[in-house]
Structure formats: C-alpha cells, structure tokens
Amino acid sequence: PAETARLELVPRWQRQGIGSAIIRAVQARAAELARPVTLQVLKVNPSRTLWERHGFHQVGETETHYQMAWPT
C-alpha cells in the first residue's frame, strides 16, 4: 500500500485550491484501486474541515490527533 507521511502547504499557497486538487487526485486513484484513504490530523490543525469537505469522517482519535477515513 502507498503511504504519504505528510501533506503540508506553506501559507502563501494555501486557500488556492491546491490542497483540494491533491485530495481529489488521491481519492480518484484510491477509487480506481478500490482502496480507502486514511489519515491523521492534529487536533489543533484547522485543516480538519478541509478533509471533512472532501468526505472524510472521524474514525478514531488519540490524545493529539483525529484519525479520519474516506471509504471508496
């Protein structure tokens, strides 16, 4: 299985649709392979709403992270 350790955009490139384009590309490939996409996002990171807009939902949590998934 493929794994990405981190997806991060510097502030000047945020809010321009780049993150959404990357997420859609990952989702399209995952759908082709019939594979889910899972991730962790820091609880203090406001990007959780970005993931939720793209259909991810919380499946667990740790003290510091939300664990999220997007099923195909």
N, CA, C and O atoms as a Tripos MOL2 file, in Angstrom:
@<TRIPOS>MOLECULE
protein
  288   287    72     0     0
PROTEIN
NO_CHARGES

@<TRIPOS>ATOM
      1 N           0.8190   -1.2000    0.0000 N.3       1 PRO1
      2 CA          0.0000    0.0000    0.0000 C.3       1 PRO1
      3 C           0.8610    1.2600    0.0000 C.2       1 PRO1
      4 O           1.9390    1.2950    0.5930 O.2       1 PRO1
      5 N           0.3750    2.2670   -0.6610 N.am      2 ALA2
      6 CA          1.0810    3.5460   -0.7130 C.3       2 ALA2
      7 C           0.8430    4.3190    0.5690 C.2       2 ALA2
      8 O          -0.1910    4.1750    1.2210 O.2       2 ALA2
      9 N           1.8140    5.1380    0.9150 N.am      3 GLU3
     10 CA          1.6860    5.9300    2.1320 C.3       3 GLU3
     11 C           2.3410    7.2860    1.9300 C.2       3 GLU3
     12 O           3.4270    7.3950    1.3590 O.2       3 GLU3
     13 N           1.6610    8.3090    2.4080 N.am      4 THR4
     14 CA          2.2160    9.6570    2.4160 C.3       4 THR4
     15 C           2.4050   10.0560    3.8620 C.2       4 THR4
     16 O           1.4810    9.9560    4.6690 O.2       4 THR4
     17 N           3.5750   10.4980    4.1830 N.am      5 ALA5
     18 CA          3.8550   10.8520    5.5690 C.3       5 ALA5
     19 C           3.2730   12.2020    5.9510 C.2       5 ALA5
     20 O           2.8390   12.3960    7.0870 O.2       5 ALA5
     21 N           3.2610   13.1490    4.9950 N.am      6 ARG6
     22 CA          2.8010   14.4860    5.3460 C.3       6 ARG6
     23 C           2.3450   15.2300    4.1010 C.2       6 ARG6
     24 O           2.9690   15.1510    3.0430 O.2       6 ARG6
     25 N           1.2570   15.9440    4.2520 N.am      7 LEU7
     26 CA          0.8000   16.8560    3.2050 C.3       7 LEU7
     27 C           0.7070   18.2200    3.8530 C.2       7 LEU7
     28 O          -0.0970   18.4350    4.7600 O.2       7 LEU7
     29 N           1.5270   19.1360    3.3870 N.am      8 GLU8
     30 CA          1.5720   20.4590    4.0040 C.3       8 GLU8
     31 C           1.8810   21.4990    2.9310 C.2       8 GLU8
     32 O           2.7870   21.3140    2.1180 O.2       8 GLU8
     33 N           1.1360   22.5700    2.9350 N.am      9 LEU9
     34 CA          1.3840   23.6850    2.0180 C.3       9 LEU9
     35 C           1.7990   24.9080    2.8290 C.2       9 LEU9
     36 O           1.2040   25.2080    3.8650 O.2       9 LEU9
     37 N           2.8090   25.6010    2.3580 N.am     10 VAL10
     38 CA          3.2150   26.8290    3.0360 C.3      10 VAL10
     39 C           2.0640   27.8380    2.9130 C.2      10 VAL10
     40 O           1.3060   27.7950    1.9430 O.2      10 VAL10
     41 N           1.9340   28.7250    3.8690 N.am     11 PRO11
     42 CA          0.7840   29.6340    3.8890 C.3      11 PRO11
     43 C           0.5080   30.3810    2.5790 C.2      11 PRO11
     44 O          -0.6550   30.5740    2.2260 O.2      11 PRO11
     45 N           1.5330   30.8000    1.8620 N.am     12 ARG12
     46 CA          1.2590   31.5780    0.6450 C.3      12 ARG12
     47 C           0.5750   30.7470   -0.4380 C.2      12 ARG12
     48 O          -0.0100   31.3170   -1.3600 O.2      12 ARG12
     49 N           0.6330   29.4190   -0.3530 N.am     13 TRP13
     50 CA         -0.0120   28.5470   -1.3380 C.3      13 TRP13
     51 C          -1.3320   27.9740   -0.8230 C.2      13 TRP13
     52 O          -2.0030   27.2420   -1.5510 O.2      13 TRP13
     53 N          -1.7130   28.2850    0.3960 N.am     14 GLN14
     54 CA         -2.9700   27.8000    0.9560 C.3      14 GLN14
     55 C          -4.1500   28.6180    0.4190 C.2      14 GLN14
     56 O          -3.9850   29.7510   -0.0340 O.2      14 GLN14
     57 N          -5.3190   28.0290    0.4790 N.am     15 ARG15
     58 CA         -6.5840   28.6570    0.0740 C.3      15 ARG15
     59 C          -6.6120   29.0320   -1.4090 C.2      15 ARG15
     60 O          -7.2450   30.0130   -1.8000 O.2      15 ARG15
     61 N          -5.9130   28.2360   -2.2290 N.am     16 GLN16
     62 CA         -5.9250   28.4490   -3.6690 C.3      16 GLN16
     63 C          -6.4200   27.2120   -4.4180 C.2      16 GLN16
     64 O          -6.3630   27.1610   -5.6470 O.2      16 GLN16
     65 N          -6.9040   26.2220   -3.6800 N.am     17 GLY17
     66 CA         -7.4250   25.0160   -4.3090 C.3      17 GLY17
     67 C          -6.3920   23.9330   -4.5460 C.2      17 GLY17
     68 O          -6.7230   22.8740   -5.0800 O.2      17 GLY17
     69 N          -5.1440   24.1760   -4.1590 N.am     18 ILE18
     70 CA         -4.0830   23.2000   -4.3940 C.3      18 ILE18
     71 C          -4.2950   21.9510   -3.5350 C.2      18 ILE18
     72 O          -4.2150   20.8280   -4.0340 O.2      18 ILE18
     73 N          -4.5620   22.1470   -2.2630 N.am     19 GLY19
     74 CA         -4.8080   21.0100   -1.3720 C.3      19 GLY19
     75 C          -6.0030   20.1990   -1.8340 C.2      19 GLY19
     76 O          -5.9590   18.9690   -1.8360 O.2      19 GLY19
     77 N          -7.0640   20.8760   -2.2240 N.am     20 SER20
     78 CA         -8.2620   20.1760   -2.7120 C.3      20 SER20
     79 C          -7.9560   19.3760   -3.9720 C.2      20 SER20
     80 O          -8.4520   18.2610   -4.1320 O.2      20 SER20
     81 N          -7.1480   19.9320   -4.8650 N.am     21 ALA21
     82 CA         -6.7850   19.2140   -6.0920 C.3      21 ALA21
     83 C          -5.9810   17.9600   -5.7610 C.2      21 ALA21
     84 O          -6.1850   16.9100   -6.3700 O.2      21 ALA21
     85 N          -5.0780   18.0690   -4.8060 N.am     22 ILE22
     86 CA         -4.2920   16.9050   -4.3970 C.3      22 ILE22
     87 C          -5.1960   15.8460   -3.7790 C.2      22 ILE22
     88 O          -5.0710   14.6630   -4.0940 O.2      22 ILE22
     89 N          -6.1000   16.2610   -2.9080 N.am     23 ILE23
     90 CA         -7.0160   15.3190   -2.2600 C.3      23 ILE23
     91 C          -7.8800   14.6230   -3.3070 C.2      23 ILE23
     92 O          -8.0510   13.4060   -3.2470 O.2      23 ILE23
     93 N          -8.4260   15.3700   -4.2640 N.am     24 ARG24
     94 CA         -9.2580   14.7570   -5.3060 C.3      24 ARG24
     95 C          -8.4640   13.7530   -6.1390 C.2      24 ARG24
     96 O          -8.9920   12.7050   -6.5140 O.2      24 ARG24
     97 N          -7.2070   14.0640   -6.4280 N.am     25 ALA25
     98 CA         -6.3710   13.1320   -7.1970 C.3      25 ALA25
     99 C          -6.1200   11.8470   -6.4020 C.2      25 ALA25
    100 O          -6.1740   10.7510   -6.9580 O.2      25 ALA25
    101 N          -5.8470   11.9830   -5.1170 N.am     26 VAL26
    102 CA         -5.6400   10.8040   -4.2690 C.3      26 VAL26
    103 C          -6.9280    9.9870   -4.1940 C.2      26 VAL26
    104 O          -6.8870    8.7590   -4.2780 O.2      26 VAL26
    105 N          -8.0610   10.6500   -4.0390 N.am     27 GLN27
    106 CA         -9.3320    9.9390   -3.9770 C.3      27 GLN27
    107 C          -9.6340    9.2200   -5.2930 C.2      27 GLN27
    108 O         -10.1260    8.0920   -5.2820 O.2      27 GLN27
    109 N          -9.3470    9.8580   -6.4090 N.am     28 ALA28
    110 CA         -9.6000    9.2260   -7.7080 C.3      28 ALA28
    111 C          -8.7650    7.9620   -7.8600 C.2      28 ALA28
    112 O          -9.2640    6.9270   -8.3030 O.2      28 ALA28
    113 N          -7.4960    8.0530   -7.4910 N.am     29 ARG29
    114 CA         -6.6260    6.8720   -7.5960 C.3      29 ARG29
    115 C          -7.0700    5.7810   -6.6350 C.2      29 ARG29
    116 O          -7.0770    4.6030   -6.9950 O.2      29 ARG29
    117 N          -7.4390    6.1560   -5.4240 N.am     30 ALA30
    118 CA         -7.9200    5.1780   -4.4430 C.3      30 ALA30
    119 C          -9.1860    4.4910   -4.9580 C.2      30 ALA30
    120 O          -9.3520    3.2840   -4.7850 O.2      30 ALA30
    121 N         -10.0710    5.2510   -5.5840 N.am     31 ALA31
    122 CA        -11.3000    4.6670   -6.1380 C.3      31 ALA31
    123 C         -10.9640    3.6750   -7.2490 C.2      31 ALA31
    124 O         -11.5760    2.6100   -7.3330 O.2      31 ALA31
    125 N          -9.9950    4.0170   -8.1040 N.am     32 GLU32
    126 CA         -9.5700    3.0870   -9.1620 C.3      32 GLU32
    127 C          -9.0760    1.7720   -8.5770 C.2      32 GLU32
    128 O          -9.3130    0.7040   -9.1400 O.2      32 GLU32
    129 N          -8.3970    1.8560   -7.4570 N.am     33 LEU33
    130 CA         -7.8250    0.6760   -6.8070 C.3      33 LEU33
    131 C          -8.7630    0.0460   -5.7790 C.2      33 LEU33
    132 O          -8.4350   -0.9720   -5.1690 O.2      33 LEU33
    133 N          -9.9410    0.6640   -5.5920 N.am     34 ALA34
    134 CA        -10.9080    0.2130   -4.5820 C.3      34 ALA34
    135 C         -10.2590    0.1360   -3.2000 C.2      34 ALA34
    136 O         -10.4080   -0.8510   -2.4790 O.2      34 ALA34
    137 N          -9.5390    1.1970   -2.8520 N.am     35 ARG35
    138 CA         -8.8440    1.2690   -1.5680 C.3      35 ARG35
    139 C          -9.3350    2.4760   -0.7820 C.2      35 ARG35
    140 O          -9.6030    3.5240   -1.3690 O.2      35 ARG35
    141 N          -9.4550    2.3480    0.5280 N.am     36 PRO36
    142 CA         -9.7990    3.5170    1.3480 C.3      36 PRO36
    143 C          -8.5790    4.4210    1.5120 C.2      36 PRO36
    144 O          -7.4490    4.0200    1.2340 O.2      36 PRO36
    145 N          -8.8260    5.6270    1.9610 N.am     37 VAL37
    146 CA         -7.7510    6.5710    2.2880 C.3      37 VAL37
    147 C          -7.8940    6.8970    3.7680 C.2      37 VAL37
    148 O          -8.9770    7.2620    4.2240 O.2      37 VAL37
    149 N          -6.8170    6.7690    4.5090 N.am     38 THR38
    150 CA         -6.8460    7.0810    5.9360 C.3      38 THR38
    151 C          -5.7780    8.1220    6.2430 C.2      38 THR38
    152 O          -4.7890    8.2480    5.5220 O.2      38 THR38
    153 N          -5.9920    8.8590    7.3150 N.am     39 LEU39
    154 CA         -5.0350    9.8920    7.7050 C.3      39 LEU39
    155 C          -5.2250   10.2500    9.1600 C.2      39 LEU39
    156 O          -6.1990    9.8630    9.8040 O.2      39 LEU39
    157 N          -4.2570   11.0040    9.6560 N.am     40 GLN40
    158 CA         -4.3450   11.6120   10.9810 C.3      40 GLN40
    159 C          -4.1400   13.1020   10.8130 C.2      40 GLN40
    160 O          -3.3130   13.5400   10.0130 O.2      40 GLN40
    161 N          -4.8880   13.8720   11.5620 N.am     41 VAL41
    162 CA         -4.7140   15.3200   11.5490 C.3      41 VAL41
    163 C          -4.6440   15.7860   13.0020 C.2      41 VAL41
    164 O          -5.4340   15.3660   13.8470 O.2      41 VAL41
    165 N          -3.6850   16.6580   13.2680 N.am     42 LEU42
    166 CA         -3.5550   17.1890   14.6260 C.3      42 LEU42
    167 C          -4.8520   17.8630   15.0590 C.2      42 LEU42
    168 O          -5.4920   18.5500   14.2620 O.2      42 LEU42
    169 N          -5.2330   17.6730   16.2870 N.am     43 LYS43
    170 CA         -6.4660   18.2850   16.7970 C.3      43 LYS43
    171 C          -6.4170   19.8090   16.7290 C.2      43 LYS43
    172 O          -7.4590   20.4510   16.5990 O.2      43 LYS43
    173 N          -5.2480   20.3840   16.8130 N.am     44 VAL44
    174 CA         -5.1250   21.8430   16.7620 C.3      44 VAL44
    175 C          -5.0620   22.3750   15.3320 C.2      44 VAL44
    176 O          -5.0140   23.5890   15.1330 O.2      44 VAL44
    177 N          -5.0630   21.4950   14.3390 N.am     45 ASN45
    178 CA         -4.9390   21.8920   12.9420 C.3      45 ASN45
    179 C          -6.3150   22.1600   12.3360 C.2      45 ASN45
    180 O          -7.1560   21.2610   12.3040 O.2      45 ASN45
    181 N          -6.5570   23.3680   11.8600 N.am     46 PRO46
    182 CA         -7.8730   23.6830   11.2930 C.3      46 PRO46
    183 C          -8.1470   22.9890    9.9570 C.2      46 PRO46
    184 O          -9.2540   23.1040    9.4310 O.2      46 PRO46
    185 N          -7.1720   22.2740    9.3950 N.am     47 SER47
    186 CA         -7.3940   21.6030    8.1070 C.3      47 SER47
    187 C          -8.3900   20.4530    8.2160 C.2      47 SER47
    188 O          -8.7990   19.9000    7.1960 O.2      47 SER47
    189 N          -8.7810   20.0900    9.4110 N.am     48 ARG48
    190 CA         -9.7720   19.0170    9.5570 C.3      48 ARG48
    191 C         -11.0280   19.3300    8.7350 C.2      48 ARG48
    192 O         -11.6220   18.4260    8.1470 O.2      48 ARG48
    193 N         -11.4270   20.5800    8.6930 N.am     49 THR49
    194 CA        -12.6250   20.9380    7.9200 C.3      49 THR49
    195 C         -12.4130   20.7180    6.4230 C.2      49 THR49
    196 O         -13.3540   20.3740    5.7090 O.2      49 THR49
    197 N         -11.1900   20.9120    5.9490 N.am     50 LEU50
    198 CA        -10.8740   20.6230    4.5440 C.3      50 LEU50
    199 C         -11.1170   19.1560    4.2500 C.2      50 LEU50
    200 O         -11.7620   18.8180    3.2570 O.2      50 LEU50
    201 N         -10.6090   18.2870    5.1010 N.am     51 TRP51
    202 CA        -10.7960   16.8450    4.8950 C.3      51 TRP51
    203 C         -12.2780   16.4730    4.9510 C.2      51 TRP51
    204 O         -12.7470   15.6670    4.1470 O.2      51 TRP51
    205 N         -13.0070   17.0540    5.8910 N.am     52 GLU52
    206 CA        -14.4350   16.7680    6.0010 C.3      52 GLU52
    207 C         -15.2010   17.2180    4.7580 C.2      52 GLU52
    208 O         -16.1340   16.5390    4.3300 O.2      52 GLU52
    209 N         -14.8180   18.3500    4.1780 N.am     53 ARG53
    210 CA        -15.4650   18.8110    2.9420 C.3      53 ARG53
    211 C         -15.2680   17.8290    1.8030 C.2      53 ARG53
    212 O         -16.0610   17.7910    0.8620 O.2      53 ARG53
    213 N         -14.2150   17.0390    1.8860 N.am     54 HIS54
    214 CA        -13.9260   16.0580    0.8470 C.3      54 HIS54
    215 C         -14.3990   14.6540    1.2280 C.2      54 HIS54
    216 O         -13.9570   13.6650    0.6430 O.2      54 HIS54
    217 N         -15.2820   14.5730    2.1940 N.am     55 GLY55
    218 CA        -15.9250   13.3040    2.5130 C.3      55 GLY55
    219 C         -15.2540   12.4430    3.5580 C.2      55 GLY55
    220 O         -15.6990   11.3230    3.8050 O.2      55 GLY55
    221 N         -14.1970   12.9330    4.1780 N.am     56 PHE56
    222 CA        -13.5430   12.1670    5.2350 C.3      56 PHE56
    223 C         -14.3650   12.2820    6.5170 C.2      56 PHE56
    224 O         -15.0070   13.3010    6.7700 O.2      56 PHE56
    225 N         -14.3320   11.2360    7.3080 N.am     57 HIS57
    226 CA        -15.0200   11.2810    8.5950 C.3      57 HIS57
    227 C         -14.1030   10.7080    9.6700 C.2      57 HIS57
    228 O         -13.2030    9.9200    9.3800 O.2      57 HIS57
    229 N         -14.3410   11.1110   10.8960 N.am     58 GLN58
    230 CA        -13.5270   10.6740   12.0160 C.3      58 GLN58
    231 C         -13.8390    9.2280   12.3400 C.2      58 GLN58
    232 O         -15.0030    8.8470   12.4650 O.2      58 GLN58
    233 N         -12.7880    8.4180   12.4750 N.am     59 VAL59
    234 CA        -12.9570    7.0090   12.8230 C.3      59 VAL59
    235 C         -12.2850    6.6760   14.1500 C.2      59 VAL59
    236 O         -12.3990    5.5540   14.6420 O.2      59 VAL59
    237 N         -11.5930    7.6390   14.7220 N.am     60 GLY60
    238 CA        -10.9190    7.4280   15.9950 C.3      60 GLY60
    239 C         -10.1790    8.6830   16.3860 C.2      60 GLY60
    240 O         -10.2170    9.6920   15.6820 O.2      60 GLY60
    241 N          -9.5040    8.6090   17.5180 N.am     61 GLU61
    242 CA         -8.6910    9.7390   17.9470 C.3      61 GLU61
    243 C          -7.6690    9.2860   18.9660 C.2      61 GLU61
    244 O          -7.8460    8.2820   19.6550 O.2      61 GLU61
    245 N          -6.6080   10.0450   19.0420 N.am     62 THR62
    246 CA         -5.6000    9.8620   20.0790 C.3      62 THR62
    247 C          -5.6340   11.1280   20.9250 C.2      62 THR62
    248 O          -6.4990   11.9840   20.7380 O.2      62 THR62
    249 N          -4.7200   11.2380   21.8270 N.am     63 GLU63
    250 CA         -4.6680   12.4390   22.6530 C.3      63 GLU63
    251 C          -4.4180   13.6860   21.8070 C.2      63 GLU63
    252 O          -4.8950   14.7700   22.1430 O.2      63 GLU63
    253 N          -3.6710   13.5380   20.7070 N.am     64 THR64
    254 CA         -3.2580   14.6880   19.9080 C.3      64 THR64
    255 C          -3.8440   14.7520   18.5020 C.2      64 THR64
    256 O          -3.8140   15.8110   17.8750 O.2      64 THR64
    257 N          -4.3800   13.6370   17.9890 N.am     65 HIS65
    258 CA         -4.8190   13.5650   16.5940 C.3      65 HIS65
    259 C          -6.2430   13.0320   16.4420 C.2      65 HIS65
    260 O          -6.7370   12.2660   17.2690 O.2      65 HIS65
    261 N          -6.8830   13.4670   15.3550 N.am     66 TYR66
    262 CA         -8.1040   12.8170   14.8840 C.3      66 TYR66
    263 C          -7.6810   11.8440   13.8020 C.2      66 TYR66
    264 O          -6.8810   12.1930   12.9340 O.2      66 TYR66
    265 N          -8.2020   10.6400   13.8400 N.am     67 GLN67
    266 CA         -7.9720    9.6710   12.7770 C.3      67 GLN67
    267 C          -9.1860    9.7180   11.8650 C.2      67 GLN67
    268 O         -10.3240    9.6340   12.3270 O.2      67 GLN67
    269 N          -8.9410    9.8530   10.5710 N.am     68 MET68
    270 CA        -10.0240   10.0500    9.6210 C.3      68 MET68
    271 C          -9.8990    9.0660    8.4770 C.2      68 MET68
    272 O          -8.8200    8.5380    8.2080 O.2      68 MET68
    273 N         -11.0180    8.8240    7.8040 N.am     69 ALA69
    274 CA        -11.0140    7.8850    6.6760 C.3      69 ALA69
    275 C         -11.9720    8.3570    5.6050 C.2      69 ALA69
    276 O         -12.9680    9.0270    5.8810 O.2      69 ALA69
    277 N         -11.6510    7.9950    4.3900 N.am     70 TRP70
    278 CA        -12.5260    8.1940    3.2360 C.3      70 TRP70
    279 C         -12.6780    6.8340    2.5760 C.2      70 TRP70
    280 O         -11.7410    6.3270    1.9600 O.2      70 TRP70
    281 N         -13.8530    6.2480    2.7040 N.am     71 PRO71
    282 CA        -14.0420    4.9380    2.0630 C.3      71 PRO71
    283 C         -14.3740    5.1040    0.5840 C.2      71 PRO71
    284 O         -14.9850    6.0940    0.1810 O.2      71 PRO71
    285 N         -13.9720    4.1400   -0.2060 N.am     72 THR72
    286 CA        -14.3140    4.1690   -1.6280 C.3      72 THR72
    287 C         -15.7320    3.7090   -1.8190 C.2      72 THR72
    288 O         -16.2190    3.6600   -2.9490 O.2      72 THR72
@<TRIPOS>BOND
     1     1     2 1
     2     2     3 1
     3     3     4 2
     4     3     5 am
     5     5     6 1
     6     6     7 1
     7     7     8 2
     8     7     9 am
     9     9    10 1
    10    10    11 1
    11    11    12 2
    12    11    13 am
    13    13    14 1
    14    14    15 1
    15    15    16 2
    16    15    17 am
    17    17    18 1
    18    18    19 1
    19    19    20 2
    20    19    21 am
    21    21    22 1
    22    22    23 1
    23    23    24 2
    24    23    25 am
    25    25    26 1
    26    26    27 1
    27    27    28 2
    28    27    29 am
    29    29    30 1
    30    30    31 1
    31    31    32 2
    32    31    33 am
    33    33    34 1
    34    34    35 1
    35    35    36 2
    36    35    37 am
    37    37    38 1
    38    38    39 1
    39    39    40 2
    40    39    41 am
    41    41    42 1
    42    42    43 1
    43    43    44 2
    44    43    45 am
    45    45    46 1
    46    46    47 1
    47    47    48 2
    48    47    49 am
    49    49    50 1
    50    50    51 1
    51    51    52 2
    52    51    53 am
    53    53    54 1
    54    54    55 1
    55    55    56 2
    56    55    57 am
    57    57    58 1
    58    58    59 1
    59    59    60 2
    60    59    61 am
    61    61    62 1
    62    62    63 1
    63    63    64 2
    64    63    65 am
    65    65    66 1
    66    66    67 1
    67    67    68 2
    68    67    69 am
    69    69    70 1
    70    70    71 1
    71    71    72 2
    72    71    73 am
    73    73    74 1
    74    74    75 1
    75    75    76 2
    76    75    77 am
    77    77    78 1
    78    78    79 1
    79    79    80 2
    80    79    81 am
    81    81    82 1
    82    82    83 1
    83    83    84 2
    84    83    85 am
    85    85    86 1
    86    86    87 1
    87    87    88 2
    88    87    89 am
    89    89    90 1
    90    90    91 1
    91    91    92 2
    92    91    93 am
    93    93    94 1
    94    94    95 1
    95    95    96 2
    96    95    97 am
    97    97    98 1
    98    98    99 1
    99    99   100 2
   100    99   101 am
   101   101   102 1
   102   102   103 1
   103   103   104 2
   104   103   105 am
   105   105   106 1
   106   106   107 1
   107   107   108 2
   108   107   109 am
   109   109   110 1
   110   110   111 1
   111   111   112 2
   112   111   113 am
   113   113   114 1
   114   114   115 1
   115   115   116 2
   116   115   117 am
   117   117   118 1
   118   118   119 1
   119   119   120 2
   120   119   121 am
   121   121   122 1
   122   122   123 1
   123   123   124 2
   124   123   125 am
   125   125   126 1
   126   126   127 1
   127   127   128 2
   128   127   129 am
   129   129   130 1
   130   130   131 1
   131   131   132 2
   132   131   133 am
   133   133   134 1
   134   134   135 1
   135   135   136 2
   136   135   137 am
   137   137   138 1
   138   138   139 1
   139   139   140 2
   140   139   141 am
   141   141   142 1
   142   142   143 1
   143   143   144 2
   144   143   145 am
   145   145   146 1
   146   146   147 1
   147   147   148 2
   148   147   149 am
   149   149   150 1
   150   150   151 1
   151   151   152 2
   152   151   153 am
   153   153   154 1
   154   154   155 1
   155   155   156 2
   156   155   157 am
   157   157   158 1
   158   158   159 1
   159   159   160 2
   160   159   161 am
   161   161   162 1
   162   162   163 1
   163   163   164 2
   164   163   165 am
   165   165   166 1
   166   166   167 1
   167   167   168 2
   168   167   169 am
   169   169   170 1
   170   170   171 1
   171   171   172 2
   172   171   173 am
   173   173   174 1
   174   174   175 1
   175   175   176 2
   176   175   177 am
   177   177   178 1
   178   178   179 1
   179   179   180 2
   180   179   181 am
   181   181   182 1
   182   182   183 1
   183   183   184 2
   184   183   185 am
   185   185   186 1
   186   186   187 1
   187   187   188 2
   188   187   189 am
   189   189   190 1
   190   190   191 1
   191   191   192 2
   192   191   193 am
   193   193   194 1
   194   194   195 1
   195   195   196 2
   196   195   197 am
   197   197   198 1
   198   198   199 1
   199   199   200 2
   200   199   201 am
   201   201   202 1
   202   202   203 1
   203   203   204 2
   204   203   205 am
   205   205   206 1
   206   206   207 1
   207   207   208 2
   208   207   209 am
   209   209   210 1
   210   210   211 1
   211   211   212 2
   212   211   213 am
   213   213   214 1
   214   214   215 1
   215   215   216 2
   216   215   217 am
   217   217   218 1
   218   218   219 1
   219   219   220 2
   220   219   221 am
   221   221   222 1
   222   222   223 1
   223   223   224 2
   224   223   225 am
   225   225   226 1
   226   226   227 1
   227   227   228 2
   228   227   229 am
   229   229   230 1
   230   230   231 1
   231   231   232 2
   232   231   233 am
   233   233   234 1
   234   234   235 1
   235   235   236 2
   236   235   237 am
   237   237   238 1
   238   238   239 1
   239   239   240 2
   240   239   241 am
   241   241   242 1
   242   242   243 1
   243   243   244 2
   244   243   245 am
   245   245   246 1
   246   246   247 1
   247   247   248 2
   248   247   249 am
   249   249   250 1
   250   250   251 1
   251   251   252 2
   252   251   253 am
   253   253   254 1
   254   254   255 1
   255   255   256 2
   256   255   257 am
   257   257   258 1
   258   258   259 1
   259   259   260 2
   260   259   261 am
   261   261   262 1
   262   262   263 1
   263   263   264 2
   264   263   265 am
   265   265   266 1
   266   266   267 1
   267   267   268 2
   268   267   269 am
   269   269   270 1
   270   270   271 1
   271   271   272 2
   272   271   273 am
   273   273   274 1
   274   274   275 1
   275   275   276 2
   276   275   277 am
   277   277   278 1
   278   278   279 1
   279   279   280 2
   280   279   281 am
   281   281   282 1
   282   282   283 1
   283   283   284 2
   284   283   285 am
   285   285   286 1
   286   286   287 1
   287   287   288 2
@<TRIPOS>SUBSTRUCTURE
     1 PRO1         2 RESIDUE 1 A PRO
     2 ALA2         6 RESIDUE 1 A ALA
     3 GLU3        10 RESIDUE 1 A GLU
     4 THR4        14 RESIDUE 1 A THR
     5 ALA5        18 RESIDUE 1 A ALA
     6 ARG6        22 RESIDUE 1 A ARG
     7 LEU7        26 RESIDUE 1 A LEU
     8 GLU8        30 RESIDUE 1 A GLU
     9 LEU9        34 RESIDUE 1 A LEU
    10 VAL10       38 RESIDUE 1 A VAL
    11 PRO11       42 RESIDUE 1 A PRO
    12 ARG12       46 RESIDUE 1 A ARG
    13 TRP13       50 RESIDUE 1 A TRP
    14 GLN14       54 RESIDUE 1 A GLN
    15 ARG15       58 RESIDUE 1 A ARG
    16 GLN16       62 RESIDUE 1 A GLN
    17 GLY17       66 RESIDUE 1 A GLY
    18 ILE18       70 RESIDUE 1 A ILE
    19 GLY19       74 RESIDUE 1 A GLY
    20 SER20       78 RESIDUE 1 A SER
    21 ALA21       82 RESIDUE 1 A ALA
    22 ILE22       86 RESIDUE 1 A ILE
    23 ILE23       90 RESIDUE 1 A ILE
    24 ARG24       94 RESIDUE 1 A ARG
    25 ALA25       98 RESIDUE 1 A ALA
    26 VAL26      102 RESIDUE 1 A VAL
    27 GLN27      106 RESIDUE 1 A GLN
    28 ALA28      110 RESIDUE 1 A ALA
    29 ARG29      114 RESIDUE 1 A ARG
    30 ALA30      118 RESIDUE 1 A ALA
    31 ALA31      122 RESIDUE 1 A ALA
    32 GLU32      126 RESIDUE 1 A GLU
    33 LEU33      130 RESIDUE 1 A LEU
    34 ALA34      134 RESIDUE 1 A ALA
    35 ARG35      138 RESIDUE 1 A ARG
    36 PRO36      142 RESIDUE 1 A PRO
    37 VAL37      146 RESIDUE 1 A VAL
    38 THR38      150 RESIDUE 1 A THR
    39 LEU39      154 RESIDUE 1 A LEU
    40 GLN40      158 RESIDUE 1 A GLN
    41 VAL41      162 RESIDUE 1 A VAL
    42 LEU42      166 RESIDUE 1 A LEU
    43 LYS43      170 RESIDUE 1 A LYS
    44 VAL44      174 RESIDUE 1 A VAL
    45 ASN45      178 RESIDUE 1 A ASN
    46 PRO46      182 RESIDUE 1 A PRO
    47 SER47      186 RESIDUE 1 A SER
    48 ARG48      190 RESIDUE 1 A ARG
    49 THR49      194 RESIDUE 1 A THR
    50 LEU50      198 RESIDUE 1 A LEU
    51 TRP51      202 RESIDUE 1 A TRP
    52 GLU52      206 RESIDUE 1 A GLU
    53 ARG53      210 RESIDUE 1 A ARG
    54 HIS54      214 RESIDUE 1 A HIS
    55 GLY55      218 RESIDUE 1 A GLY
    56 PHE56      222 RESIDUE 1 A PHE
    57 HIS57      226 RESIDUE 1 A HIS
    58 GLN58      230 RESIDUE 1 A GLN
    59 VAL59      234 RESIDUE 1 A VAL
    60 GLY60      238 RESIDUE 1 A GLY
    61 GLU61      242 RESIDUE 1 A GLU
    62 THR62      246 RESIDUE 1 A THR
    63 GLU63      250 RESIDUE 1 A GLU
    64 THR64      254 RESIDUE 1 A THR
    65 HIS65      258 RESIDUE 1 A HIS
    66 TYR66      262 RESIDUE 1 A TYR
    67 GLN67      266 RESIDUE 1 A GLN
    68 MET68      270 RESIDUE 1 A MET
    69 ALA69      274 RESIDUE 1 A ALA
    70 TRP70      278 RESIDUE 1 A TRP
    71 PRO71      282 RESIDUE 1 A PRO
    72 THR72      286 RESIDUE 1 A THR
